[in-house]
Amino acid sequence: MSKITKGRKAAYYTGMALIALGFILFISTFISVASHINDPLSFIDGRGTPPFANSVIGIILIIIGSVVMSIGARGPAGSGLLLDPKKAREDLKPFSEAKGEMINDVISNIDAVDRIVKSSEAKEVIKIKCRNCGALNDEDAKFCKNCGREL
């Protein structure tokens, strides 16, 4: 299975940190306003910073963090930053392989249920071996349930 590069992981976690920081700044606005409820003019006469500046900066950080996190998760081409279909397929390969494995788990559970039902009928099952990965597939399958290649 393809590995995600350290740079993409760093971008993903940096984006996550920016989102968290933006959320904290956004929430701090409400805490700041609530703490000055007895003296609402304290922001106007210069004794404090305007609380809504933090909320705007927080929202901007959340947006930037979401974009950076998306690029880290899907890669530059997979997230749509670069318009290169071949590179996008390469960027998304770890995820498509992981999804293929999850689908295989579900299919294997379905096959197990089918085998229990079919065992009572004692019917012969013919399987076709995939040329690419060697997995056994049903006789009428058009694509391999393991790697997805055409049979």
N, C-alpha and C positions, 0 to 999 in steps of 0.2 A: 504494500500500500504506500502511496506517495506521502511524504512528510511535508508539513507546513514549515516554511523557513523561519528562522529566528527573527528576521526583520519583520515578517508579517505578524508573528506573535507579539513582538514589541509594539507594533502599530496598534494591534487589537487592544492590548492592555493599556496603552497610552490613551486611546480613545475612551476606554472604560473609565480611566482616572479623570479625564476631562469632563465626562458626563457627570461623574460623582461630584467633582468640584463645582461644576455649573449648578447642579441641584442644590448643593450647600449654599452657594451664593444666592440663588433664587429664594430659598427658604429663609435665609438670614434677613431678607427684606422684611418679612412679616414679623420676625422676632424684633428687629430694630424698631419698626413702627410701634409694635406693642409695648416696647420698653419706654417709648417716649409719649405714651398716651396722655400722661398728666401734663406734659409740656410740648404740645404739638408744634409750636413755633420755633423749637430749638434747631430745626433744620434750616429755617429761613434766615435766622439772624447770624449764621456762620459758626455756630457752636458744634456743628456736626456735618457729616457728609450726607447728601441726599440719599435716602434709602433705596430709591428706585434705580439708581445707577447700578447697584449690585444685582438687581433682578435682570436688567438688560444684559449686563456682562454674563450673568449666569445662563441666560437663554442662548446667547451667542456661543458660550463654551459647550453647552449641551448639543447644539447643532454641529459645531466643529468636531466634537467628540464622536458624534454618530457617524459622520462622514469618515473620520480616521478609523473608527472601529469597523465600518463596512469594508474599507479598503484592506484593512488587516485581515479580516475574516475571509474575504472572497478574492483578494489580490486586485491589482490595478485594473486588469482587463475584465475579471469576473464581476467587479463592482460597477463596471461601465465607465470608469475613468479613461481607459484606453479602448478604442474601437478596433479590436483585433480578435476575430472569432477563434483562431487557433490558440492564441495566448489565453483567451478566456476559458477555453476548454481545459487547458493545462492548469490554470489557476484554480478551477473548480473541481479538478480531478480528485483531490482528497475527499471532498464532500460527496461526489457522485459515487465513489467507491464505498464510502461509509453507508450511504443510502442503499446501495446494492446489497451490502451485507445485512442491513436491517430487513430489507425485502426478502432476502434468502431465509432469514430466521422465521419470518411469517410464513413463507412458502413451505418451509420444512415442517412447520406445525400443521399446516393444511394437508400436506402429503401424509403425515402421520395419521390424521383423522381419516383420510381417504383409504389408507392401507388397512385400518381397522374395519371399515365398512366393506372394502373389497376382499378382505381375508375371509369373511363369511361366505362370499361368493366363490372363492378359490379360482380367481381368474388370472391368467398369465399376463404379466406386464412386460412390455418391451421398452427398453430405454435406448437412447441414442447418446453416444459419447461426443462431447464438444471437442473439436479439433484444436481450439485455442487453449482451454484450461483443463480439459479432461473430465469435466463434471458430467454426470449422467442426467439426461433430460427425458421427458416423456416423448413417446413416438411421434406425436402430432405437434410438438413444439416447433415454433419457427425461430425462436431466439433462446440462447442459453440462459438458464435461471441463475447461473453463477456470475458470468462475466458480461452478459447481455449481447454478445456477438451473434450474428445470424448463423443458424445451423445449416 
